[in-house]
Amino acid sequence: MEEFITDERTGLRYELVGDYYLIAGEDEPEGRPIGIWGQRHLRYIRKHKAGLYAELLTTGKLKVKGKGVDEVIDFGFGNKITLEGTKQWGKSAADPWGNLRDWKQLVSRNGFANADMVVMGKVAADNFMADGKILELMDKRRFDIGSMAPKELEGGLTYYGHLNLPGVDVYGYDEVYLDDATGETKPLIPDNMVLMIPSNANFMRAYGLCNYLDDGGNWHSFEGDRLLRTYVEHRPDRRFIELQSHPLLIPDKVDSWLVAEVC
């Protein structure tokens, strides 16, 4: 087998590494112009990745579905909380401040991590900001619990402020993603959910091989985060662009974060 080959359709140069041809050096697609349709494919993949992150963070599981594959990877995530009855945020016995302090301690003990960031769905954030106990503590001048100064950020993110106890930054998140299974648009963080996570959370992004068949009937495999290629079909004549990516997210410490359904 030749050490280097060039794909005539894409212009990409490949290097033989072991049994596979990988894109060689300066021909990495990251720096190549891919046109408007390639950009749209890339935006879709990035949106899909966001959905994978959301699925992993909120359930501790990942669905892997494709040709010949229909599996659920369960990472054994255990830090799941569901508030019930009057303890739900917005109801009479709600205690958001106490909940956050308890949950941070739980993450520290189970996951050996400092969960210093709280991300809330829309309804959870509204109930938190309207909670009487939170408002009362904020108004006590001699007790510096923290400060709330809401600020809109990019990408559907709202920064609400910082709580000195339990030592967390509080955010709201309204961004959505397209669920491939149902075709529905869903919030990345469900409206009734709170995510408590370290700001330096470590998740490895692994990728499966991208495979394609050339006009000569030969299979090619590419090891990387994505593969861009074009091909032509006739009768009628038309050119297609294809962008492949097969991401898999893997948490470093499974219980280094917590999710809670609070309302």
Contacts in CASP RR format, 6 or more apart in sequence:
PFRMAT RR
TARGET T0000
AUTHOR 0000-0000-0000
METHOD contacts of the structure
MODEL  1
MEEFITDERTGLRYELVGDYYLIAGEDEPEGRPIGIWGQRHLRYIRKHKA
GLYAELLTTGKLKVKGKGVDEVIDFGFGNKITLEGTKQWGKSAADPWGNL
RDWKQLVSRNGFANADMVVMGKVAADNFMADGKILELMDKRRFDIGSMAP
KELEGGLTYYGHLNLPGVDVYGYDEVYLDDATGETKPLIPDNMVLMIPSN
ANFMRAYGLCNYLDDGGNWHSFEGDRLLRTYVEHRPDRRFIELQSHPLLI
PDKVDSWLVAEVC
1 16 0 8 1.000
2 16 0 8 1.000
3 15 0 8 1.000
3 16 0 8 1.000
4 13 0 8 1.000
4 14 0 8 1.000
4 15 0 8 1.000
4 16 0 8 1.000
4 24 0 8 1.000
5 13 0 8 1.000
5 14 0 8 1.000
5 16 0 8 1.000
5 21 0 8 1.000
6 12 0 8 1.000
6 13 0 8 1.000
6 14 0 8 1.000
7 13 0 8 1.000
7 14 0 8 1.000
7 214 0 8 1.000
7 220 0 8 1.000
7 229 0 8 1.000
9 229 0 8 1.000
9 230 0 8 1.000
9 231 0 8 1.000
9 232 0 8 1.000
10 228 0 8 1.000
10 229 0 8 1.000
10 230 0 8 1.000
11 27 0 8 1.000
12 23 0 8 1.000
12 27 0 8 1.000
12 29 0 8 1.000
12 228 0 8 1.000
12 229 0 8 1.000
13 23 0 8 1.000
13 24 0 8 1.000
13 25 0 8 1.000
13 27 0 8 1.000
14 21 0 8 1.000
14 22 0 8 1.000
14 23 0 8 1.000
14 24 0 8 1.000
14 220 0 8 1.000
14 222 0 8 1.000
15 21 0 8 1.000
15 22 0 8 1.000
15 23 0 8 1.000
15 24 0 8 1.000
15 25 0 8 1.000
17 223 0 8 1.000
20 209 0 8 1.000
20 221 0 8 1.000
20 222 0 8 1.000
20 223 0 8 1.000
21 220 0 8 1.000
21 221 0 8 1.000
21 222 0 8 1.000
22 222 0 8 1.000
22 223 0 8 1.000
22 224 0 8 1.000
23 29 0 8 1.000
23 222 0 8 1.000
23 224 0 8 1.000
23 227 0 8 1.000
29 226 0 8 1.000
29 227 0 8 1.000
29 228 0 8 1.000
32 228 0 8 1.000
34 41 0 8 1.000
34 42 0 8 1.000
34 228 0 8 1.000
34 241 0 8 1.000
34 243 0 8 1.000
37 241 0 8 1.000
38 228 0 8 1.000
38 241 0 8 1.000
38 243 0 8 1.000
41 241 0 8 1.000
41 242 0 8 1.000
41 243 0 8 1.000
42 226 0 8 1.000
42 243 0 8 1.000
45 226 0 8 1.000
45 243 0 8 1.000
45 245 0 8 1.000
47 177 0 8 1.000
47 178 0 8 1.000
48 177 0 8 1.000
48 178 0 8 1.000
48 180 0 8 1.000
48 245 0 8 1.000
48 247 0 8 1.000
49 247 0 8 1.000
50 175 0 8 1.000
50 177 0 8 1.000
50 188 0 8 1.000
51 177 0 8 1.000
51 179 0 8 1.000
51 188 0 8 1.000
52 62 0 8 1.000
52 247 0 8 1.000
52 249 0 8 1.000
53 188 0 8 1.000
53 203 0 8 1.000
53 249 0 8 1.000
54 177 0 8 1.000
54 188 0 8 1.000
54 189 0 8 1.000
55 61 0 8 1.000
55 62 0 8 1.000
55 63 0 8 1.000
56 62 0 8 1.000
56 75 0 8 1.000
56 203 0 8 1.000
56 249 0 8 1.000
56 251 0 8 1.000
57 195 0 8 1.000
57 197 0 8 1.000
57 257 0 8 1.000
57 259 0 8 1.000
58 189 0 8 1.000
58 190 0 8 1.000
58 193 0 8 1.000
58 195 0 8 1.000
58 259 0 8 1.000
59 77 0 8 1.000
60 74 0 8 1.000
60 75 0 8 1.000
60 76 0 8 1.000
60 77 0 8 1.000
60 251 0 8 1.000
60 254 0 8 1.000
61 72 0 8 1.000
61 73 0 8 1.000
61 74 0 8 1.000
61 75 0 8 1.000
61 77 0 8 1.000
62 72 0 8 1.000
62 73 0 8 1.000
62 75 0 8 1.000
62 248 0 8 1.000
62 249 0 8 1.000
63 71 0 8 1.000
63 72 0 8 1.000
63 73 0 8 1.000
63 181 0 8 1.000
64 70 0 8 1.000
64 71 0 8 1.000
64 72 0 8 1.000
64 73 0 8 1.000
64 248 0 8 1.000
65 71 0 8 1.000
65 181 0 8 1.000
73 248 0 8 1.000
75 250 0 8 1.000
75 251 0 8 1.000
75 254 0 8 1.000
76 254 0 8 1.000
77 254 0 8 1.000
77 255 0 8 1.000
78 110 0 8 1.000
78 254 0 8 1.000
78 255 0 8 1.000
79 103 0 8 1.000
79 106 0 8 1.000
79 107 0 8 1.000
79 110 0 8 1.000
79 111 0 8 1.000
79 255 0 8 1.000
79 257 0 8 1.000
79 258 0 8 1.000
79 259 0 8 1.000
80 258 0 8 1.000
80 259 0 8 1.000
80 260 0 8 1.000
81 99 0 8 1.000
81 103 0 8 1.000
81 258 0 8 1.000
81 259 0 8 1.000
81 260 0 8 1.000
81 261 0 8 1.000
82 260 0 8 1.000
82 261 0 8 1.000
83 89 0 8 1.000
83 94 0 8 1.000
83 99 0 8 1.000
83 260 0 8 1.000
83 261 0 8 1.000
83 262 0 8 1.000
83 263 0 8 1.000
85 91 0 8 1.000
85 93 0 8 1.000
86 92 0 8 1.000
86 93 0 8 1.000
86 94 0 8 1.000
87 93 0 8 1.000
87 94 0 8 1.000
87 95 0 8 1.000
88 94 0 8 1.000
88 262 0 8 1.000
88 263 0 8 1.000
89 96 0 8 1.000
89 124 0 8 1.000
89 127 0 8 1.000
89 128 0 8 1.000
89 131 0 8 1.000
89 262 0 8 1.000
89 263 0 8 1.000
90 127 0 8 1.000
90 130 0 8 1.000
90 131 0 8 1.000
90 263 0 8 1.000
91 263 0 8 1.000
94 127 0 8 1.000
94 131 0 8 1.000
94 133 0 8 1.000
95 133 0 8 1.000
96 127 0 8 1.000
96 128 0 8 1.000
96 131 0 8 1.000
96 133 0 8 1.000
96 134 0 8 1.000
96 262 0 8 1.000
97 131 0 8 1.000
97 133 0 8 1.000
97 134 0 8 1.000
97 137 0 8 1.000
97 145 0 8 1.000
97 163 0 8 1.000
97 165 0 8 1.000
99 260 0 8 1.000
99 262 0 8 1.000
100 118 0 8 1.000
100 163 0 8 1.000
100 166 0 8 1.000
100 168 0 8 1.000
100 196 0 8 1.000
101 165 0 8 1.000
101 166 0 8 1.000
103 115 0 8 1.000
103 196 0 8 1.000
103 258 0 8 1.000
103 260 0 8 1.000
104 115 0 8 1.000
104 166 0 8 1.000
104 167 0 8 1.000
104 168 0 8 1.000
104 196 0 8 1.000
105 166 0 8 1.000
106 258 0 8 1.000
107 113 0 8 1.000
107 115 0 8 1.000
107 196 0 8 1.000
107 255 0 8 1.000
107 256 0 8 1.000
107 257 0 8 1.000
107 258 0 8 1.000
108 114 0 8 1.000
108 115 0 8 1.000
110 255 0 8 1.000
111 253 0 8 1.000
111 254 0 8 1.000
111 255 0 8 1.000
111 256 0 8 1.000
112 253 0 8 1.000
112 256 0 8 1.000
113 198 0 8 1.000
113 201 0 8 1.000
113 253 0 8 1.000
113 256 0 8 1.000
113 257 0 8 1.000
114 198 0 8 1.000
115 168 0 8 1.000
115 196 0 8 1.000
115 197 0 8 1.000
115 198 0 8 1.000
115 256 0 8 1.000
115 257 0 8 1.000
115 258 0 8 1.000
116 167 0 8 1.000
116 168 0 8 1.000
116 169 0 8 1.000
116 198 0 8 1.000
116 199 0 8 1.000
117 168 0 8 1.000
117 169 0 8 1.000
117 171 0 8 1.000
117 196 0 8 1.000
117 197 0 8 1.000
117 198 0 8 1.000
117 199 0 8 1.000
118 168 0 8 1.000
118 169 0 8 1.000
118 170 0 8 1.000
118 171 0 8 1.000
118 194 0 8 1.000
118 195 0 8 1.000
118 196 0 8 1.000
119 171 0 8 1.000
119 172 0 8 1.000
119 173 0 8 1.000
119 189 0 8 1.000
119 194 0 8 1.000
119 195 0 8 1.000
119 197 0 8 1.000
120 128 0 8 1.000
120 170 0 8 1.000
120 171 0 8 1.000
120 172 0 8 1.000
120 173 0 8 1.000
120 189 0 8 1.000
120 193 0 8 1.000
120 194 0 8 1.000
120 195 0 8 1.000
121 172 0 8 1.000
121 173 0 8 1.000
121 174 0 8 1.000
121 187 0 8 1.000
121 189 0 8 1.000
121 190 0 8 1.000
121 191 0 8 1.000
121 192 0 8 1.000
121 193 0 8 1.000
121 194 0 8 1.000
122 172 0 8 1.000
122 174 0 8 1.000
122 187 0 8 1.000
122 191 0 8 1.000
123 191 0 8 1.000
123 192 0 8 1.000
123 263 0 8 1.000
124 191 0 8 1.000
124 192 0 8 1.000
124 193 0 8 1.000
124 194 0 8 1.000
124 262 0 8 1.000
124 263 0 8 1.000
125 158 0 8 1.000
125 160 0 8 1.000
125 172 0 8 1.000
127 262 0 8 1.000
127 263 0 8 1.000
128 134 0 8 1.000
128 160 0 8 1.000
128 170 0 8 1.000
129 148 0 8 1.000
129 150 0 8 1.000
129 160 0 8 1.000
137 143 0 8 1.000
137 145 0 8 1.000
138 145 0 8 1.000
138 146 0 8 1.000
138 147 0 8 1.000
138 148 0 8 1.000
144 164 0 8 1.000
145 163 0 8 1.000
145 164 0 8 1.000
145 165 0 8 1.000
146 161 0 8 1.000
146 162 0 8 1.000
146 163 0 8 1.000
146 164 0 8 1.000
147 161 0 8 1.000
147 162 0 8 1.000
148 160 0 8 1.000
148 161 0 8 1.000
148 170 0 8 1.000
149 159 0 8 1.000
149 160 0 8 1.000
149 161 0 8 1.000
150 158 0 8 1.000
150 159 0 8 1.000
150 160 0 8 1.000
150 161 0 8 1.000
151 158 0 8 1.000
151 159 0 8 1.000
152 158 0 8 1.000
153 159 0 8 1.000
155 175 0 8 1.000
156 173 0 8 1.000
156 174 0 8 1.000
156 175 0 8 1.000
157 171 0 8 1.000
157 172 0 8 1.000
157 173 0 8 1.000
157 174 0 8 1.000
157 175 0 8 1.000
158 171 0 8 1.000
158 172 0 8 1.000
158 173 0 8 1.000
158 174 0 8 1.000
159 169 0 8 1.000
159 170 0 8 1.000
159 171 0 8 1.000
159 172 0 8 1.000
160 170 0 8 1.000
160 171 0 8 1.000
160 172 0 8 1.000
161 169 0 8 1.000
161 170 0 8 1.000
162 168 0 8 1.000
162 169 0 8 1.000
162 170 0 8 1.000
163 170 0 8 1.000
168 196 0 8 1.000
169 199 0 8 1.000
172 189 0 8 1.000
173 187 0 8 1.000
173 188 0 8 1.000
173 189 0 8 1.000
174 187 0 8 1.000
175 187 0 8 1.000
175 188 0 8 1.000
176 185 0 8 1.000
176 186 0 8 1.000
176 187 0 8 1.000
176 188 0 8 1.000
177 185 0 8 1.000
177 186 0 8 1.000
177 188 0 8 1.000
178 184 0 8 1.000
178 185 0 8 1.000
178 186 0 8 1.000
179 185 0 8 1.000
179 186 0 8 1.000
189 195 0 8 1.000
190 261 0 8 1.000
192 261 0 8 1.000
192 262 0 8 1.000
192 263 0 8 1.000
193 259 0 8 1.000
193 260 0 8 1.000
193 261 0 8 1.000
193 262 0 8 1.000
194 259 0 8 1.000
194 260 0 8 1.000
194 262 0 8 1.000
195 257 0 8 1.000
195 258 0 8 1.000
195 259 0 8 1.000
196 257 0 8 1.000
196 258 0 8 1.000
196 259 0 8 1.000
196 260 0 8 1.000
197 256 0 8 1.000
197 257 0 8 1.000
197 258 0 8 1.000
198 256 0 8 1.000
198 257 0 8 1.000
201 251 0 8 1.000
201 252 0 8 1.000
201 256 0 8 1.000
201 257 0 8 1.000
202 251 0 8 1.000
202 252 0 8 1.000
202 253 0 8 1.000
202 256 0 8 1.000
203 249 0 8 1.000
203 250 0 8 1.000
203 251 0 8 1.000
203 252 0 8 1.000
204 249 0 8 1.000
204 250 0 8 1.000
204 251 0 8 1.000
204 252 0 8 1.000
205 225 0 8 1.000
205 247 0 8 1.000
205 248 0 8 1.000
205 249 0 8 1.000
205 250 0 8 1.000
206 247 0 8 1.000
206 248 0 8 1.000
206 249 0 8 1.000
206 250 0 8 1.000
207 223 0 8 1.000
207 224 0 8 1.000
207 225 0 8 1.000
207 226 0 8 1.000
207 245 0 8 1.000
207 246 0 8 1.000
207 247 0 8 1.000
207 248 0 8 1.000
208 223 0 8 1.000
208 224 0 8 1.000
208 246 0 8 1.000
208 247 0 8 1.000
208 248 0 8 1.000
209 221 0 8 1.000
209 222 0 8 1.000
209 223 0 8 1.000
209 246 0 8 1.000
210 221 0 8 1.000
210 222 0 8 1.000
210 223 0 8 1.000
210 224 0 8 1.000
210 226 0 8 1.000
210 227 0 8 1.000
210 244 0 8 1.000
210 245 0 8 1.000
210 246 0 8 1.000
211 219 0 8 1.000
211 220 0 8 1.000
211 221 0 8 1.000
211 222 0 8 1.000
212 219 0 8 1.000
212 220 0 8 1.000
212 227 0 8 1.000
212 229 0 8 1.000
212 242 0 8 1.000
212 244 0 8 1.000
213 219 0 8 1.000
213 220 0 8 1.000
214 220 0 8 1.000
215 231 0 8 1.000
222 244 0 8 1.000
225 245 0 8 1.000
225 247 0 8 1.000
226 243 0 8 1.000
226 244 0 8 1.000
226 245 0 8 1.000
227 243 0 8 1.000
227 244 0 8 1.000
227 245 0 8 1.000
228 241 0 8 1.000
228 242 0 8 1.000
228 243 0 8 1.000
229 241 0 8 1.000
229 242 0 8 1.000
229 244 0 8 1.000
230 239 0 8 1.000
230 240 0 8 1.000
230 241 0 8 1.000
230 242 0 8 1.000
231 239 0 8 1.000
231 240 0 8 1.000
231 242 0 8 1.000
232 238 0 8 1.000
232 239 0 8 1.000
232 240 0 8 1.000
233 240 0 8 1.000
END
